[in-house]
Amino acid sequence: VQLQASGGGLVQAGGSLRLSCAASTSVLDYTAWYRQAPGKQRELVAAFNSDRSTNYADSVKGRFTISRDIAKRTVYLQMNRLKPEDTAVYYCKLRRATVDYWGQGTLVTVSS
């Protein structure tokens, strides 16, 4: 399984970005976006559960939306009303059975 994350960049506070995670396999499994800010632990941002439900970190609820295109094998993270504290490297993850697969990360920098 290979995951390729893209879409990061520099944006001003209040702006938007859409991250993409292209997978080499089906994205019907559990898929998620995590982020890791400098000096902090990696944290869950948003996830698609295997039952198709979604969950979000409290800090991004109402601003971020996870979605997926099954045919394109791609998971997206639409990020609106970005804040400087959203600055981090964003990683996508896919879980198949008991194995977690990670993308390489894409950097999001939000300037104030």
LINPEUR-V173245 format. One record per residue. N is the residue number from 0. RES is the residue in one letter. SS is DSSP state (2 for helix, 1 for strand, 0 for the rest). PHI is phi as a letter, one per 20 degrees, with the letter a starting at -180 (none if undefined). D_LAST is the distance of its C-alpha to the last C-alpha in whole Angstrom. Layout:
BEGIN
((N;RES;SS;PHI;D_LAST) (N;RES;SS;PHI;D_LAST))
END
This chain:
BEGIN
((0;V;0;none;37) (1;Q;0;c;34) (2;L;1;c;31) (3;Q;1;c;28) (4;A;1;e;25) (5;S;1;b;23) (6;G;0;o;20) (7;G;0;f;17) (8;G;1;r;14) (9;L;1;d;11) (10;V;1;b;9) (11;Q;1;f;6) (12;A;0;g;5) (13;G;0;n;9) (14;G;0;e;11) (15;S;0;c;14) (16;L;1;b;15) (17;R;1;c;19) (18;L;1;e;20) (19;S;1;c;24) (20;C;1;c;27) (21;A;1;e;30) (22;A;1;d;33) (23;S;0;e;36) (24;T;0;b;38) (25;S;0;g;38) (26;V;0;d;34) (27;L;0;f;37) (28;D;0;f;36) (29;Y;1;g;34) (30;T;1;c;30) (31;A;1;b;27) (32;W;1;d;23) (33;Y;1;c;22) (34;R;1;b;19) (35;Q;1;c;19) (36;A;0;e;16) (37;P;0;g;17) (38;G;0;m;20) (39;K;0;c;20) (40;Q;0;f;23) (41;R;0;f;22) (42;E;1;c;22) (43;L;1;f;23) (44;V;1;d;21) (45;A;1;b;24) (46;A;1;b;27) (47;F;1;d;30) (48;N;0;e;33) (49;S;0;f;37) (50;D;0;e;38) (51;R;0;m;35) (52;S;0;f;33) (53;T;1;c;29) (54;N;1;b;27) (55;Y;1;c;24) (56;A;0;f;22) (57;D;0;g;21) (58;S;0;f;17) (59;V;0;d;17) (60;K;0;g;20) (61;G;0;n;20) (62;R;0;d;17) (63;F;1;d;19) (64;T;1;c;22) (65;I;1;e;24) (66;S;1;b;27) (67;R;1;b;30) (68;D;1;d;32) (69;I;0;f;35) (70;A;0;f;37) (71;K;0;e;34) (72;R;0;l;34) (73;T;1;c;30) (74;V;1;d;28) (75;Y;1;d;24) (76;L;1;c;21) (77;Q;1;e;20) (78;M;1;d;16) (79;N;0;d;15) (80;R;0;l;12) (81;L;0;f;10) (82;K;0;c;8) (83;P;2;g;6) (84;E;2;f;10) (85;D;2;e;11) (86;T;0;f;11) (87;A;1;a;14) (88;V;1;e;17) (89;Y;1;d;19) (90;Y;1;c;23) (91;C;1;d;25) (92;K;1;c;29) (93;L;1;c;32) (94;R;1;d;35) (95;R;1;c;38) (96;A;0;l;41) (97;T;0;d;40) (98;V;1;d;38) (99;D;1;d;34) (100;Y;1;d;33) (101;W;1;c;30) (102;G;0;e;28) (103;Q;0;e;26) (104;G;0;n;22) (105;T;1;c;20) (106;L;1;e;16) (107;V;1;d;13) (108;T;1;c;10) (109;V;1;d;7) (110;S;1;e;4) (111;S;0;e;0))
END
